[in-house]
């Protein structure tokens, strides 16, 4: 009988209090795991959208940079060499020298395109613009790669196309600033022509708002782009040289 009682005492289970304590501890651990998993999933989603926002902005900036650098290209530029020997001589000036910051959110460039009619002449389809516009309350960067206007125009010219995806990024800022530098404006003593080095600062900011949490993911880019073709002008360009 004493042996039987001893075996029964050694095989007894947890008490109710011990089971409740164990369950509470287990729930705390499970809760912590769930919170960590949810946070990791949210962080992963945020990172994915952050990358997609940056990719949209970066691809747009890359296109804008290429167009700015090509601004002023003239297929007949070599024919100007040696044609201006003095202030009273014939000084041919390229018609593609205009790089227009039409407004803080719009830029128009032009350069010679071999596909168009006349080399060395600014033809229709050789204006290229970029602007920020609103579509259904979402900011979108648009491009007009073959503008038909006879002068820089950021509104009436047809053929504007979205280059950012409004489903991925809401562009909240696109700013073009012509960087002025007195050192970049030089007047030649013989020909009296002004040679101007041009730089344009491009700033853009985009965001994505999580529809569930309303958390905002914001990314921005800021680049200074140098135009490869310098401006030649008979007079000191207003608004470019300080």
Residue pairs with C-beta under 8 A, 6 or more apart in sequence:
14 22
42 213
45 210
46 210
46 215
46 217
49 168
49 208
49 210
49 217
50 208
50 217
50 219
52 168
52 169
52 208
53 168
53 169
53 206
53 207
53 208
53 217
53 218
53 219
54 219
56 164
56 165
56 168
56 169
56 206
57 164
57 169
57 171
57 204
57 206
57 219
57 220
57 221
58 221
59 163
60 141
60 163
60 164
60 204
61 202
61 204
61 221
61 223
63 143
63 163
64 107
64 130
64 143
64 202
64 225
65 202
65 223
65 225
67 109
67 128
67 130
68 99
68 107
68 109
68 200
68 202
68 225
68 227
69 225
69 226
69 227
69 228
70 109
70 111
70 228
70 229
71 96
71 99
71 109
71 110
71 111
71 198
71 227
71 229
72 94
72 96
72 97
72 98
72 99
72 109
72 110
72 111
72 227
72 228
72 229
72 230
72 231
73 96
73 111
73 112
73 228
73 229
74 94
74 95
74 96
74 111
74 112
74 120
74 229
75 112
75 114
75 119
75 120
76 112
76 119
76 120
77 94
77 229
79 92
79 120
80 92
80 94
83 89
83 90
83 91
83 92
84 90
84 91
84 92
84 191
84 193
85 190
85 191
86 190
86 191
87 190
87 191
87 192
89 191
91 191
91 193
91 234
93 232
93 233
93 234
94 120
94 229
94 232
95 120
95 121
95 122
96 110
96 111
96 112
96 122
96 126
96 229
97 229
97 231
97 232
97 233
98 110
98 152
99 107
99 108
99 109
99 178
99 198
99 200
99 227
99 231
100 107
100 108
100 109
100 152
101 107
101 176
101 177
101 178
101 200
102 108
102 129
102 152
102 153
102 154
103 154
104 175
104 176
104 177
105 131
105 132
105 174
105 175
105 176
106 129
106 130
106 131
106 132
106 154
106 176
107 129
107 130
107 131
107 176
107 200
108 127
108 128
108 129
108 147
108 152
108 153
108 154
109 127
109 128
109 129
110 122
110 126
110 127
110 128
111 126
111 128
111 229
112 119
112 120
112 126
113 123
113 125
113 126
115 125
116 123
116 124
116 125
116 126
117 123
124 148
124 149
124 150
125 146
125 147
125 148
126 146
126 147
127 144
127 146
127 147
127 148
127 149
127 152
127 153
127 157
128 143
128 144
128 145
128 146
128 147
129 143
129 144
129 147
129 152
129 153
129 154
129 157
129 160
130 141
130 142
130 143
130 144
130 174
130 176
131 141
131 142
131 154
131 160
131 174
132 139
132 140
132 141
132 142
132 171
132 173
132 174
133 139
133 140
133 142
133 160
134 140
135 162
135 166
136 166
138 166
138 170
138 171
139 170
139 171
139 172
139 173
139 174
139 206
140 162
140 164
140 166
140 171
141 162
141 163
141 164
141 171
141 174
141 204
142 160
142 161
142 162
142 163
143 160
143 161
143 163
144 157
144 159
144 160
144 161
145 159
145 161
146 159
147 153
147 157
147 159
148 157
148 158
148 159
149 156
149 157
164 171
164 206
168 208
169 206
169 207
169 208
170 206
170 207
170 208
170 209
171 204
171 205
171 206
172 205
172 206
172 207
172 218
173 203
173 204
173 205
173 220
174 202
174 203
174 204
175 201
175 202
175 203
175 204
176 200
176 201
176 202
177 200
177 201
177 203
178 198
178 199
178 200
178 201
178 239
178 240
179 199
179 200
179 201
179 224
180 239
180 240
180 241
180 242
181 197
181 199
181 242
182 241
182 242
184 196
184 197
184 198
184 199
184 241
185 194
185 195
185 196
185 197
185 236
185 237
185 240
185 241
185 242
186 194
186 195
186 196
187 193
187 194
187 195
187 236
188 194
188 195
192 234
193 232
193 233
193 234
194 231
194 232
194 233
194 234
194 235
194 236
194 237
194 241
195 230
195 231
195 232
196 230
196 231
196 232
196 233
196 237
196 240
196 241
197 226
197 227
197 230
198 226
198 227
198 230
198 231
198 240
199 224
199 225
199 226
199 227
200 224
200 225
200 227
201 222
201 223
201 224
201 225
202 221
202 222
202 223
202 224
202 225
203 220
203 221
203 222
204 220
204 221
205 218
205 219
205 220
205 221
206 218
206 219
206 220
207 216
207 217
207 218
207 219
208 216
208 217
209 215
209 216
209 217
210 216
210 217
231 237
231 240
